[in-house]
Amino acid sequence: MKLLVTGGAGFIGSNFILYMVRQYPHYQIINVDALTYAGNLENLRSVEQHPNYRFVKADIADRTAMEPLFREGLDAVLNFAAESHVDRSILQPDLFVRTNVLGTQTLLDLAKQYGVGKFVQISTDEVYGTLGETGLFTEETPLAPNSPYSASKAGADLLVRAYHETFGLNVNITRCSNNYGPYQFPEKLIPLMIRNALEDKALPVYGDGLNVRDWLYVEDHCSAIDLVLHQGKRGEVYNIGGNNERTNIEVVKTILTELGKPESLIRFVKDRPGHDRRYGIDATKIRRELGWQPKYDYETGIKETIRWYLEHQDWMEQVVSGAYRQYYELQYRDRQG
Ligand SMILES: Cc1cn([C@H]2C[C@H](O)[C@@H](COP(=O)(O)OP(=O)(O)O[C@H]3O[C@H](CO)[C@@H](O)[C@H](O)[C@H]3O)O2)c(=O)[nH]c1=O
């Protein structure tokens, strides 16, 4: 198979490429990524020299840059590329619409034009909005996004659906819960709290800290996408969740305990505007229809994740400073002459 993986230098995208090269070393993988602040080729150093892996720096919303890749002939597109941080979307909604909506539509259009066999859209449970204390999101839950980020992802999902209904493109949409694991940019809850705790800085907890997220280990997410790519039924949506609901304050306290740091580092700060109270995801469809089984329980996953960040403090500091990006950009420019 020849795959185009967009956003492959990001957190989930890079974990997916590492997973796929291990599982299917004979597949050709093109990684296209704009290398924004959150993209780091360092994550992919172990596969950089692999004969079936190739990196192309490009923006998914740039049709001229993307078209030659589609002209080569692709079996599938997996669209991981997205602006993904809710807090940033409150400050710069336009950026989110450009990449998440226009970028996805550009890819869909090229997929249609060049007869790509399958289009997998990596989406999010945030498109469903928020839950009260009970109930779970199913694939039938109406879309009710609350942030500019989730609204842009919902817009993209609807375009994916429309390209299936109108043009018969073979699509799947996956909607995952909160991912955690190696290579996550330290703006998201878990790596941010680990980084601050290691530096004895305050841990900013929004509101009362009782918002609930369902945590999914990134490798389990990758195995689910692998199943959707190979066995997903045309036009179907699949929820992917870890069945590990935790309040934010529980997560933060676990991190402090694991790192041997005091709870006095916790600071309750002003709440995020439009902060979704609870996400809980029903993933029975993918388990029943595609036989997906997550490998990690939260207790094991969180410990391994904390250990990984402890062992990769250099990585954390370099991604935050943009040092890796600058280094790779220079190399890339040299290679392009
Ligand atoms: C960064 C930060 C976050 N939080 C809270 C807000 C949320 O309730 C929870 C997790 O925040 P975040 O790590 O930003 O993730 P969240 O808003 O849930 O969204 C994530 O999970 C989504 C899937 O549910 C993805 O679609 C998003 O791309 C991803 O960013 O922690 C804090 O209390 N303090 C913080 O400093």
The ligand as an SDF file (V2000), in Angstrom:
LIG
                    3D

 36 38  0  0  0  0  0  0  0  0999 V2000
   -3.6280   22.8380   29.1040 C   0  0  0  0  0  0  0  0  0  0  0  0
   -4.5100   22.7340   30.3240 C   0  0  0  0  0  0  0  0  0  0  0  0
   -5.6650   22.0080   30.3020 C   0  0  0  0  0  0  0  0  0  0  0  0
   -6.4610   21.9230   31.4060 N   0  0  0  0  0  0  0  0  0  0  0  0
   -7.7100   21.1250   31.3150 C   0  0  0  0  0  0  0  0  0  0  0  0
   -8.6290   21.4820   30.1650 C   0  0  0  0  0  0  0  0  0  0  0  0
   -9.2740   20.1430   29.8420 C   0  0  0  0  0  0  0  0  0  0  0  0
  -10.4150   19.9350   30.6780 O   0  0  0  0  0  0  0  0  0  0  0  0
   -8.2100   19.1140   30.1670 C   0  0  0  0  0  0  0  0  0  0  0  0
   -7.4090   18.6510   28.9720 C   0  0  0  0  0  0  0  0  0  0  0  0
   -6.9960   19.7980   28.2660 O   0  0  0  0  0  0  0  0  0  0  0  0
   -6.1810   19.7010   26.9030 P   0  0  0  0  0  0  0  0  0  0  0  0
   -4.9510   18.8890   27.1580 O   0  0  0  0  0  0  0  0  0  0  0  0
   -6.0080   21.0770   26.3890 O   0  0  0  0  0  0  0  0  0  0  0  0
   -7.1320   18.8190   25.9900 O   0  0  0  0  0  0  0  0  0  0  0  0
   -8.6800   18.9880   25.5650 P   0  0  0  0  0  0  0  0  0  0  0  0
   -9.0950   20.3980   25.5650 O   0  0  0  0  0  0  0  0  0  0  0  0
   -9.4880   18.0290   26.3610 O   0  0  0  0  0  0  0  0  0  0  0  0
   -8.5650   18.4990   24.0500 O   0  0  0  0  0  0  0  0  0  0  0  0
   -7.7160   17.3780   23.6710 C   0  0  0  0  0  0  0  0  0  0  0  0
   -8.4860   16.2230   23.4590 O   0  0  0  0  0  0  0  0  0  0  0  0
   -9.3240   16.2270   22.3240 C   0  0  0  0  0  0  0  0  0  0  0  0
  -10.0300   14.8900   22.2820 C   0  0  0  0  0  0  0  0  0  0  0  0
  -10.9780   14.8470   23.3120 O   0  0  0  0  0  0  0  0  0  0  0  0
   -8.5430   16.5380   21.0630 C   0  0  0  0  0  0  0  0  0  0  0  0
   -9.4210   16.6470   19.9870 O   0  0  0  0  0  0  0  0  0  0  0  0
   -7.7600   17.8400   21.2290 C   0  0  0  0  0  0  0  0  0  0  0  0
   -6.9710   18.0930   20.0910 O   0  0  0  0  0  0  0  0  0  0  0  0
   -6.8850   17.7260   22.4510 C   0  0  0  0  0  0  0  0  0  0  0  0
   -6.2000   18.9400   22.6510 O   0  0  0  0  0  0  0  0  0  0  0  0
   -7.3200   19.7740   31.0790 O   0  0  0  0  0  0  0  0  0  0  0  0
   -6.1130   22.5250   32.6000 C   0  0  0  0  0  0  0  0  0  0  0  0
   -6.8320   22.4260   33.6200 O   0  0  0  0  0  0  0  0  0  0  0  0
   -4.9410   23.2470   32.6300 N   0  0  0  0  0  0  0  0  0  0  0  0
   -4.1280   23.3960   31.5560 C   0  0  0  0  0  0  0  0  0  0  0  0
   -3.0920   24.0830   31.6360 O   0  0  0  0  0  0  0  0  0  0  0  0
  1  2  1  0
  2  3  2  0
  2 35  1  0
  3  4  1  0
  4  5  1  0
  4 32  1  0
  5  6  1  0
  5 31  1  0
  6  7  1  0
  7  8  1  0
  7  9  1  0
  9 10  1  0
  9 31  1  0
 10 11  1  0
 11 12  1  0
 12 13  2  0
 12 14  1  0
 12 15  1  0
 15 16  1  0
 16 17  2  0
 16 18  1  0
 16 19  1  0
 19 20  1  0
 20 21  1  0
 20 29  1  0
 21 22  1  0
 22 23  1  0
 22 25  1  0
 23 24  1  0
 25 26  1  0
 25 27  1  0
 27 28  1  0
 27 29  1  0
 29 30  1  0
 32 33  2  0
 32 34  1  0
 34 35  1  0
 35 36  2  0
M  END
$$$$
